[in-house]
Amino acid sequence: MEFERLLRIPELKAQFGKGRSAIYQDIKDGTCPPLIPVSTRKNGSAAAAALPASEAQALIRARIAGKSDDELRALVRDLIAKRQLQAA
């Protein structure tokens, strides 16, 4: 079984050409899937989070294709559904 590469914030910043705050705003706006916690602190909060590389690439391809924010939100819903199916 091959595992997918996870991209943390510094890599996402480089690939998306956006800052940390802009990435988190995209997540809040629904135009980027939520990050996956990859480690936690003792208090249970996420210490590190990442996005699967395939999801990042899908978003980049959609942006290059000129997709609207509504189309990006639909893509994000599909990516999240796919993520949940793969986890089951």
Gaussian input, Z-matrix of N, CA and C with variables (Angstrom, degrees):
# hf/3-21g

backbone

0 1
 N
 C     1     B1
 C     2     B2     1     A1
 N     3     B3     2     A2     1     D1
 C     4     B4     3     A3     2     D2
 C     5     B5     4     A4     3     D3
 N     6     B6     5     A5     4     D4
 C     7     B7     6     A6     5     D5
 C     8     B8     7     A7     6     D6
 N     9     B9     8     A8     7     D7
 C    10    B10     9     A9     8     D8
 C    11    B11    10    A10     9     D9
 N    12    B12    11    A11    10    D10
 C    13    B13    12    A12    11    D11
 C    14    B14    13    A13    12    D12
 N    15    B15    14    A14    13    D13
 C    16    B16    15    A15    14    D14
 C    17    B17    16    A16    15    D15
 N    18    B18    17    A17    16    D16
 C    19    B19    18    A18    17    D17
 C    20    B20    19    A19    18    D18
 N    21    B21    20    A20    19    D19
 C    22    B22    21    A21    20    D20
 C    23    B23    22    A22    21    D21
 N    24    B24    23    A23    22    D22
 C    25    B25    24    A24    23    D23
 C    26    B26    25    A25    24    D24
 N    27    B27    26    A26    25    D25
 C    28    B28    27    A27    26    D26
 C    29    B29    28    A28    27    D27
 N    30    B30    29    A29    28    D28
 C    31    B31    30    A30    29    D29
 C    32    B32    31    A31    30    D30
 N    33    B33    32    A32    31    D31
 C    34    B34    33    A33    32    D32
 C    35    B35    34    A34    33    D33
 N    36    B36    35    A35    34    D34
 C    37    B37    36    A36    35    D35
 C    38    B38    37    A37    36    D36
 N    39    B39    38    A38    37    D37
 C    40    B40    39    A39    38    D38
 C    41    B41    40    A40    39    D39
 N    42    B42    41    A41    40    D40
 C    43    B43    42    A42    41    D41
 C    44    B44    43    A43    42    D42
 N    45    B45    44    A44    43    D43
 C    46    B46    45    A45    44    D44
 C    47    B47    46    A46    45    D45
 N    48    B48    47    A47    46    D46
 C    49    B49    48    A48    47    D47
 C    50    B50    49    A49    48    D48
 N    51    B51    50    A50    49    D49
 C    52    B52    51    A51    50    D50
 C    53    B53    52    A52    51    D51
 N    54    B54    53    A53    52    D52
 C    55    B55    54    A54    53    D53
 C    56    B56    55    A55    54    D54
 N    57    B57    56    A56    55    D55
 C    58    B58    57    A57    56    D56
 C    59    B59    58    A58    57    D57
 N    60    B60    59    A59    58    D58
 C    61    B61    60    A60    59    D59
 C    62    B62    61    A61    60    D60
 N    63    B63    62    A62    61    D61
 C    64    B64    63    A63    62    D62
 C    65    B65    64    A64    63    D63
 N    66    B66    65    A65    64    D64
 C    67    B67    66    A66    65    D65
 C    68    B68    67    A67    66    D66
 N    69    B69    68    A68    67    D67
 C    70    B70    69    A69    68    D68
 C    71    B71    70    A70    69    D69
 N    72    B72    71    A71    70    D70
 C    73    B73    72    A72    71    D71
 C    74    B74    73    A73    72    D72
 N    75    B75    74    A74    73    D73
 C    76    B76    75    A75    74    D74
 C    77    B77    76    A76    75    D75
 N    78    B78    77    A77    76    D76
 C    79    B79    78    A78    77    D77
 C    80    B80    79    A79    78    D78
 N    81    B81    80    A80    79    D79
 C    82    B82    81    A81    80    D80
 C    83    B83    82    A82    81    D81
 N    84    B84    83    A83    82    D82
 C    85    B85    84    A84    83    D83
 C    86    B86    85    A85    84    D84
 N    87    B87    86    A86    85    D85
 C    88    B88    87    A87    86    D86
 C    89    B89    88    A88    87    D87
 N    90    B90    89    A89    88    D88
 C    91    B91    90    A90    89    D89
 C    92    B92    91    A91    90    D90
 N    93    B93    92    A92    91    D91
 C    94    B94    93    A93    92    D92
 C    95    B95    94    A94    93    D93
 N    96    B96    95    A95    94    D94
 C    97    B97    96    A96    95    D95
 C    98    B98    97    A97    96    D96
 N    99    B99    98    A98    97    D97
 C   100   B100    99    A99    98    D98
 C   101   B101   100   A100    99    D99
 N   102   B102   101   A101   100   D100
 C   103   B103   102   A102   101   D101
 C   104   B104   103   A103   102   D102
 N   105   B105   104   A104   103   D103
 C   106   B106   105   A105   104   D104
 C   107   B107   106   A106   105   D105
 N   108   B108   107   A107   106   D106
 C   109   B109   108   A108   107   D107
 C   110   B110   109   A109   108   D108
 N   111   B111   110   A110   109   D109
 C   112   B112   111   A111   110   D110
 C   113   B113   112   A112   111   D111
 N   114   B114   113   A113   112   D112
 C   115   B115   114   A114   113   D113
 C   116   B116   115   A115   114   D114
 N   117   B117   116   A116   115   D115
 C   118   B118   117   A117   116   D116
 C   119   B119   118   A118   117   D117
 N   120   B120   119   A119   118   D118
 C   121   B121   120   A120   119   D119
 C   122   B122   121   A121   120   D120
 N   123   B123   122   A122   121   D121
 C   124   B124   123   A123   122   D122
 C   125   B125   124   A124   123   D123
 N   126   B126   125   A125   124   D124
 C   127   B127   126   A126   125   D125
 C   128   B128   127   A127   126   D126
 N   129   B129   128   A128   127   D127
 C   130   B130   129   A129   128   D128
 C   131   B131   130   A130   129   D129
 N   132   B132   131   A131   130   D130
 C   133   B133   132   A132   131   D131
 C   134   B134   133   A133   132   D132
 N   135   B135   134   A134   133   D133
 C   136   B136   135   A135   134   D134
 C   137   B137   136   A136   135   D135
 N   138   B138   137   A137   136   D136
 C   139   B139   138   A138   137   D137
 C   140   B140   139   A139   138   D138
 N   141   B141   140   A140   139   D139
 C   142   B142   141   A141   140   D140
 C   143   B143   142   A142   141   D141
 N   144   B144   143   A143   142   D142
 C   145   B145   144   A144   143   D143
 C   146   B146   145   A145   144   D144
 N   147   B147   146   A146   145   D145
 C   148   B148   147   A147   146   D146
 C   149   B149   148   A148   147   D147
 N   150   B150   149   A149   148   D148
 C   151   B151   150   A150   149   D149
 C   152   B152   151   A151   150   D150
 N   153   B153   152   A152   151   D151
 C   154   B154   153   A153   152   D152
 C   155   B155   154   A154   153   D153
 N   156   B156   155   A155   154   D154
 C   157   B157   156   A156   155   D155
 C   158   B158   157   A157   156   D156
 N   159   B159   158   A158   157   D157
 C   160   B160   159   A159   158   D158
 C   161   B161   160   A160   159   D159
 N   162   B162   161   A161   160   D160
 C   163   B163   162   A162   161   D161
 C   164   B164   163   A163   162   D162
 N   165   B165   164   A164   163   D163
 C   166   B166   165   A165   164   D164
 C   167   B167   166   A166   165   D165
 N   168   B168   167   A167   166   D166
 C   169   B169   168   A168   167   D167
 C   170   B170   169   A169   168   D168
 N   171   B171   170   A170   169   D169
 C   172   B172   171   A171   170   D170
 C   173   B173   172   A172   171   D171
 N   174   B174   173   A173   172   D172
 C   175   B175   174   A174   173   D173
 C   176   B176   175   A175   174   D174
 N   177   B177   176   A176   175   D175
 C   178   B178   177   A177   176   D176
 C   179   B179   178   A178   177   D177
 N   180   B180   179   A179   178   D178
 C   181   B181   180   A180   179   D179
 C   182   B182   181   A181   180   D180
 N   183   B183   182   A182   181   D181
 C   184   B184   183   A183   182   D182
 C   185   B185   184   A184   183   D183
 N   186   B186   185   A185   184   D184
 C   187   B187   186   A186   185   D185
 C   188   B188   187   A187   186   D186
 N   189   B189   188   A188   187   D187
 C   190   B190   189   A189   188   D188
 C   191   B191   190   A190   189   D189
 N   192   B192   191   A191   190   D190
 C   193   B193   192   A192   191   D191
 C   194   B194   193   A193   192   D192
 N   195   B195   194   A194   193   D193
 C   196   B196   195   A195   194   D194
 C   197   B197   196   A196   195   D195
 N   198   B198   197   A197   196   D196
 C   199   B199   198   A198   197   D197
 C   200   B200   199   A199   198   D198
 N   201   B201   200   A200   199   D199
 C   202   B202   201   A201   200   D200
 C   203   B203   202   A202   201   D201
 N   204   B204   203   A203   202   D202
 C   205   B205   204   A204   203   D203
 C   206   B206   205   A205   204   D204
 N   207   B207   206   A206   205   D205
 C   208   B208   207   A207   206   D206
 C   209   B209   208   A208   207   D207
 N   210   B210   209   A209   208   D208
 C   211   B211   210   A210   209   D209
 C   212   B212   211   A211   210   D210
 N   213   B213   212   A212   211   D211
 C   214   B214   213   A213   212   D212
 C   215   B215   214   A214   213   D213
 N   216   B216   215   A215   214   D214
 C   217   B217   216   A216   215   D215
 C   218   B218   217   A217   216   D216
 N   219   B219   218   A218   217   D217
 C   220   B220   219   A219   218   D218
 C   221   B221   220   A220   219   D219
 N   222   B222   221   A221   220   D220
 C   223   B223   222   A222   221   D221
 C   224   B224   223   A223   222   D222
 N   225   B225   224   A224   223   D223
 C   226   B226   225   A225   224   D224
 C   227   B227   226   A226   225   D225
 N   228   B228   227   A227   226   D226
 C   229   B229   228   A228   227   D227
 C   230   B230   229   A229   228   D228
 N   231   B231   230   A230   229   D229
 C   232   B232   231   A231   230   D230
 C   233   B233   232   A232   231   D231
 N   234   B234   233   A233   232   D232
 C   235   B235   234   A234   233   D233
 C   236   B236   235   A235   234   D234
 N   237   B237   236   A236   235   D235
 C   238   B238   237   A237   236   D236
 C   239   B239   238   A238   237   D237
 N   240   B240   239   A239   238   D238
 C   241   B241   240   A240   239   D239
 C   242   B242   241   A241   240   D240
 N   243   B243   242   A242   241   D241
 C   244   B244   243   A243   242   D242
 C   245   B245   244   A244   243   D243
 N   246   B246   245   A245   244   D244
 C   247   B247   246   A246   245   D245
 C   248   B248   247   A247   246   D246
 N   249   B249   248   A248   247   D247
 C   250   B250   249   A249   248   D248
 C   251   B251   250   A250   249   D249
 N   252   B252   251   A251   250   D250
 C   253   B253   252   A252   251   D251
 C   254   B254   253   A253   252   D252
 N   255   B255   254   A254   253   D253
 C   256   B256   255   A255   254   D254
 C   257   B257   256   A256   255   D255
 N   258   B258   257   A257   256   D256
 C   259   B259   258   A258   257   D257
 C   260   B260   259   A259   258   D258
 N   261   B261   260   A260   259   D259
 C   262   B262   261   A261   260   D260
 C   263   B263   262   A262   261   D261

   B1=1.4578
   B2=1.5270
   B3=1.3084
   B4=1.4579
   B5=1.5260
   B6=1.3178
   B7=1.4542
   B8=1.5229
   B9=1.3102
   B10=1.4574
   B11=1.5211
   B12=1.2976
   B13=1.4592
   B14=1.5228
   B15=1.3228
   B16=1.4586
   B17=1.5270
   B18=1.3255
   B19=1.4615
   B20=1.5218
   B21=1.3306
   B22=1.4597
   B23=1.5238
   B24=1.3081
   B25=1.4726
   B26=1.5433
   B27=1.3357
   B28=1.4772
   B29=1.5331
   B30=1.3293
   B31=1.4625
   B32=1.5258
   B33=1.3304
   B34=1.4642
   B35=1.5242
   B36=1.3320
   B37=1.4613
   B38=1.5222
   B39=1.3238
   B40=1.4635
   B41=1.5302
   B42=1.3173
   B43=1.4663
   B44=1.5195
   B45=1.3296
   B46=1.4645
   B47=1.5226
   B48=1.3264
   B49=1.4623
   B50=1.5182
   B51=1.3305
   B52=1.4647
   B53=1.5155
   B54=1.3138
   B55=1.4535
   B56=1.5190
   B57=1.3092
   B58=1.4630
   B59=1.5291
   B60=1.3179
   B61=1.4629
   B62=1.5267
   B63=1.3322
   B64=1.4668
   B65=1.5268
   B66=1.3286
   B67=1.4658
   B68=1.5271
   B69=1.3280
   B70=1.4657
   B71=1.5294
   B72=1.3270
   B73=1.4687
   B74=1.5251
   B75=1.3274
   B76=1.4695
   B77=1.5322
   B78=1.3251
   B79=1.4720
   B80=1.5235
   B81=1.3282
   B82=1.4675
   B83=1.5311
   B84=1.3333
   B85=1.4673
   B86=1.5304
   B87=1.3433
   B88=1.4601
   B89=1.5140
   B90=1.3471
   B91=1.4597
   B92=1.5288
   B93=1.3152
   B94=1.4681
   B95=1.5271
   B96=1.3396
   B97=1.4661
   B98=1.5298
   B99=1.3233
   B100=1.4584
   B101=1.5266
   B102=1.3155
   B103=1.4624
   B104=1.5288
   B105=1.3099
   B106=1.4599
   B107=1.5222
   B108=1.3392
   B109=1.4632
   B110=1.5291
   B111=1.3288
   B112=1.4602
   B113=1.5257
   B114=1.3286
   B115=1.4567
   B116=1.5242
   B117=1.3082
   B118=1.4614
   B119=1.5221
   B120=1.3135
   B121=1.4647
   B122=1.5239
   B123=1.3145
   B124=1.4688
   B125=1.5220
   B126=1.3457
   B127=1.4700
   B128=1.5289
   B129=1.3387
   B130=1.4529
   B131=1.5146
   B132=1.3299
   B133=1.4675
   B134=1.5285
   B135=1.3176
   B136=1.4671
   B137=1.5217
   B138=1.3207
   B139=1.4591
   B140=1.5200
   B141=1.3162
   B142=1.4602
   B143=1.5244
   B144=1.3206
   B145=1.4599
   B146=1.5240
   B147=1.3307
   B148=1.4526
   B149=1.5283
   B150=1.3209
   B151=1.4608
   B152=1.5281
   B153=1.3380
   B154=1.4657
   B155=1.5329
   B156=1.3175
   B157=1.4661
   B158=1.5293
   B159=1.3269
   B160=1.4692
   B161=1.5290
   B162=1.3339
   B163=1.4623
   B164=1.5205
   B165=1.3230
   B166=1.4634
   B167=1.5321
   B168=1.3278
   B169=1.4613
   B170=1.5223
   B171=1.3233
   B172=1.4670
   B173=1.5301
   B174=1.3272
   B175=1.4667
   B176=1.5258
   B177=1.3195
   B178=1.4613
   B179=1.5359
   B180=1.3376
   B181=1.4724
   B182=1.5341
   B183=1.3341
   B184=1.4623
   B185=1.5268
   B186=1.3220
   B187=1.4757
   B188=1.5289
   B189=1.3276
   B190=1.4676
   B191=1.5253
   B192=1.3305
   B193=1.4681
   B194=1.5248
   B195=1.3305
   B196=1.4566
   B197=1.5162
   B198=1.3320
   B199=1.4626
   B200=1.5319
   B201=1.3200
   B202=1.4666
   B203=1.5304
   B204=1.3196
   B205=1.4655
   B206=1.5255
   B207=1.3294
   B208=1.4673
   B209=1.5256
   B210=1.3196
   B211=1.4666
   B212=1.5256
   B213=1.3375
   B214=1.4660
   B215=1.5284
   B216=1.3323
   B217=1.4700
   B218=1.5292
   B219=1.3232
   B220=1.4710
   B221=1.5305
   B222=1.3225
   B223=1.4597
   B224=1.5232
   B225=1.3240
   B226=1.4635
   B227=1.5281
   B228=1.3292
   B229=1.4808
   B230=1.5222
   B231=1.3263
   B232=1.4654
   B233=1.5316
   B234=1.3245
   B235=1.4613
   B236=1.5333
   B237=1.3300
   B238=1.4634
   B239=1.5221
   B240=1.3293
   B241=1.4692
   B242=1.5319
   B243=1.3280
   B244=1.4641
   B245=1.5228
   B246=1.3337
   B247=1.4613
   B248=1.5277
   B249=1.3228
   B250=1.4601
   B251=1.5317
   B252=1.3300
   B253=1.4599
   B254=1.5217
   B255=1.3159
   B256=1.4590
   B257=1.5301
   B258=1.3257
   B259=1.4669
   B260=1.5222
   B261=1.3255
   B262=1.4640
   B263=1.5084
   A1=109.41
   A2=115.21
   A3=120.47
   A4=109.32
   A5=115.46
   A6=120.10
   A7=110.20
   A8=114.59
   A9=120.33
   A10=110.30
   A11=115.17
   A12=121.41
   A13=109.42
   A14=116.33
   A15=122.34
   A16=108.56
   A17=115.82
   A18=121.56
   A19=109.64
   A20=115.88
   A21=120.03
   A22=109.27
   A23=115.72
   A24=122.20
   A25=113.64
   A26=120.43
   A27=117.43
   A28=112.82
   A29=117.46
   A30=120.40
   A31=111.07
   A32=116.69
   A33=120.24
   A34=110.88
   A35=116.42
   A36=120.12
   A37=110.26
   A38=116.34
   A39=120.62
   A40=111.08
   A41=117.44
   A42=119.79
   A43=112.55
   A44=116.91
   A45=120.74
   A46=112.62
   A47=117.55
   A48=120.30
   A49=111.64
   A50=115.75
   A51=121.95
   A52=109.22
   A53=115.62
   A54=120.81
   A55=111.55
   A56=114.93
   A57=122.17
   A58=111.88
   A59=116.70
   A60=120.97
   A61=111.50
   A62=116.75
   A63=120.76
   A64=111.05
   A65=117.25
   A66=120.73
   A67=109.80
   A68=116.74
   A69=119.80
   A70=111.29
   A71=118.11
   A72=120.74
   A73=110.29
   A74=116.86
   A75=120.30
   A76=110.62
   A77=116.58
   A78=120.10
   A79=109.40
   A80=116.27
   A81=121.07
   A82=111.02
   A83=116.75
   A84=121.90
   A85=113.02
   A86=116.79
   A87=120.77
   A88=114.19
   A89=117.63
   A90=120.31
   A91=111.75
   A92=116.27
   A93=123.16
   A94=106.61
   A95=117.85
   A96=118.83
   A97=111.03
   A98=117.18
   A99=119.21
   A100=110.43
   A101=114.82
   A102=120.14
   A103=109.61
   A104=115.30
   A105=122.12
   A106=108.07
   A107=118.53
   A108=119.01
   A109=109.79
   A110=116.71
   A111=120.08
   A112=112.73
   A113=116.96
   A114=121.61
   A115=108.15
   A116=116.18
   A117=120.46
   A118=111.02
   A119=114.19
   A120=121.39
   A121=108.60
   A122=116.06
   A123=120.32
   A124=112.31
   A125=116.86
   A126=119.80
   A127=112.07
   A128=117.55
   A129=121.60
   A130=115.24
   A131=117.94
   A132=119.18
   A133=110.17
   A134=116.16
   A135=120.70
   A136=110.44
   A137=115.66
   A138=121.16
   A139=110.38
   A140=116.31
   A141=121.69
   A142=107.95
   A143=115.42
   A144=120.62
   A145=108.70
   A146=115.56
   A147=119.76
   A148=110.49
   A149=114.91
   A150=122.53
   A151=107.31
   A152=118.02
   A153=118.92
   A154=110.56
   A155=116.07
   A156=121.19
   A157=111.80
   A158=117.58
   A159=119.58
   A160=111.24
   A161=116.99
   A162=120.04
   A163=110.33
   A164=116.69
   A165=120.34
   A166=110.09
   A167=116.65
   A168=120.54
   A169=111.49
   A170=117.59
   A171=120.78
   A172=110.50
   A173=116.85
   A174=120.55
   A175=111.39
   A176=116.22
   A177=120.39
   A178=110.01
   A179=116.66
   A180=120.06
   A181=110.96
   A182=116.61
   A183=120.59
   A184=110.93
   A185=116.58
   A186=120.31
   A187=110.35
   A188=115.88
   A189=119.53
   A190=110.49
   A191=115.92
   A192=120.97
   A193=112.41
   A194=116.89
   A195=120.12
   A196=114.59
   A197=116.73
   A198=120.27
   A199=110.80
   A200=116.01
   A201=122.04
   A202=109.49
   A203=116.59
   A204=120.60
   A205=110.92
   A206=117.48
   A207=119.51
   A208=111.20
   A209=116.83
   A210=120.48
   A211=110.85
   A212=116.44
   A213=119.71
   A214=111.04
   A215=116.62
   A216=119.74
   A217=111.23
   A218=116.53
   A219=120.58
   A220=109.80
   A221=116.87
   A222=120.74
   A223=110.40
   A224=116.64
   A225=120.90
   A226=110.21
   A227=117.58
   A228=119.87
   A229=110.55
   A230=116.78
   A231=121.00
   A232=111.35
   A233=116.56
   A234=120.35
   A235=111.49
   A236=115.99
   A237=120.16
   A238=110.38
   A239=117.07
   A240=120.69
   A241=110.29
   A242=116.49
   A243=120.75
   A244=110.30
   A245=116.64
   A246=121.81
   A247=110.09
   A248=116.92
   A249=121.39
   A250=111.32
   A251=117.61
   A252=120.87
   A253=111.27
   A254=116.90
   A255=121.25
   A256=111.01
   A257=116.50
   A258=120.51
   A259=112.37
   A260=116.11
   A261=119.97
   A262=111.93
   D1=131.78
   D2=179.47
   D3=-100.33
   D4=134.40
   D5=-179.42
   D6=-97.30
   D7=146.53
   D8=-179.63
   D9=-80.72
   D10=144.52
   D11=177.73
   D12=-72.62
   D13=138.03
   D14=177.36
   D15=-106.50
   D16=132.66
   D17=-179.08
   D18=-103.54
   D19=122.16
   D20=177.28
   D21=-86.48
   D22=174.24
   D23=-172.44
   D24=-50.81
   D25=-47.35
   D26=-179.02
   D27=-58.39
   D28=-38.08
   D29=178.03
   D30=-71.10
   D31=-39.24
   D32=178.14
   D33=-63.38
   D34=-40.53
   D35=178.01
   D36=-58.14
   D37=-43.99
   D38=-179.34
   D39=-67.81
   D40=-43.40
   D41=-177.56
   D42=-71.71
   D43=-40.61
   D44=-177.56
   D45=-83.21
   D46=-19.33
   D47=-176.17
   D48=69.26
   D49=30.38
   D50=-178.54
   D51=-129.53
   D52=159.49
   D53=175.20
   D54=-83.14
   D55=170.83
   D56=-179.76
   D57=-55.89
   D58=-47.52
   D59=-178.55
   D60=-61.75
   D61=-40.26
   D62=179.73
   D63=-66.05
   D64=-37.17
   D65=177.57
   D66=-64.09
   D67=-46.36
   D68=179.38
   D69=-66.33
   D70=-31.62
   D71=175.36
   D72=-67.11
   D73=-40.26
   D74=176.52
   D75=-60.77
   D76=-40.31
   D77=177.82
   D78=-62.57
   D79=-45.42
   D80=179.18
   D81=-62.02
   D82=-38.34
   D83=-178.85
   D84=-78.05
   D85=-9.91
   D86=179.70
   D87=84.59
   D88=11.66
   D89=179.43
   D90=-99.45
   D91=8.60
   D92=174.02
   D93=-148.54
   D94=137.12
   D95=179.14
   D96=-65.83
   D97=155.54
   D98=176.38
   D99=-64.83
   D100=147.85
   D101=178.42
   D102=-73.30
   D103=154.25
   D104=179.35
   D105=-96.04
   D106=125.31
   D107=175.78
   D108=-64.72
   D109=129.40
   D110=179.16
   D111=-111.21
   D112=-10.47
   D113=172.17
   D114=-157.76
   D115=157.81
   D116=-178.41
   D117=-129.02
   D118=156.34
   D119=174.29
   D120=-84.79
   D121=171.85
   D122=179.35
   D123=-60.81
   D124=-28.71
   D125=-179.38
   D126=-83.45
   D127=0.06
   D128=176.68
   D129=95.04
   D130=-8.93
   D131=179.25
   D132=-78.74
   D133=157.43
   D134=-178.42
   D135=-69.48
   D136=129.65
   D137=176.14
   D138=-94.97
   D139=-30.08
   D140=178.60
   D141=-146.14
   D142=145.15
   D143=179.94
   D144=-141.22
   D145=156.55
   D146=-175.76
   D147=-150.24
   D148=167.64
   D149=177.93
   D150=-122.22
   D151=134.64
   D152=175.64
   D153=-56.64
   D154=138.93
   D155=-177.43
   D156=-57.85
   D157=-36.63
   D158=-178.98
   D159=-65.00
   D160=-34.63
   D161=178.39
   D162=-70.19
   D163=-41.32
   D164=177.72
   D165=-60.93
   D166=-43.61
   D167=-179.92
   D168=-65.62
   D169=-38.29
   D170=177.74
   D171=-62.24
   D172=-40.95
   D173=178.15
   D174=-65.65
   D175=-42.21
   D176=179.76
   D177=-63.30
   D178=-45.25
   D179=178.84
   D180=-60.80
   D181=-39.79
   D182=179.78
   D183=-65.72
   D184=-40.82
   D185=178.45
   D186=-64.83
   D187=-43.58
   D188=178.96
   D189=-60.80
   D190=-37.22
   D191=-179.85
   D192=-74.63
   D193=-4.11
   D194=176.98
   D195=79.50
   D196=24.78
   D197=-179.85
   D198=-63.46
   D199=144.85
   D200=178.67
   D201=-76.00
   D202=168.25
   D203=177.45
   D204=-60.78
   D205=-37.79
   D206=177.77
   D207=-64.41
   D208=-39.53
   D209=177.17
   D210=-67.25
   D211=-36.42
   D212=176.12
   D213=-65.23
   D214=-39.79
   D215=178.12
   D216=-62.33
   D217=-39.23
   D218=177.24
   D219=-64.95
   D220=-41.66
   D221=177.12
   D222=-61.45
   D223=-44.38
   D224=179.88
   D225=-60.82
   D226=-42.55
   D227=177.28
   D228=-59.33
   D229=-41.59
   D230=178.63
   D231=-65.31
   D232=-42.28
   D233=179.45
   D234=-63.52
   D235=-41.01
   D236=179.03
   D237=-65.72
   D238=-42.12
   D239=178.90
   D240=-62.63
   D241=-42.02
   D242=178.80
   D243=-63.85
   D244=-41.50
   D245=178.82
   D246=-60.05
   D247=-43.44
   D248=-178.74
   D249=-67.79
   D250=-37.10
   D251=177.20
   D252=-65.93
   D253=-40.13
   D254=-179.67
   D255=-67.98
   D256=-30.76
   D257=-179.33
   D258=-76.19
   D259=-22.34
   D260=-176.11
   D261=-76.90

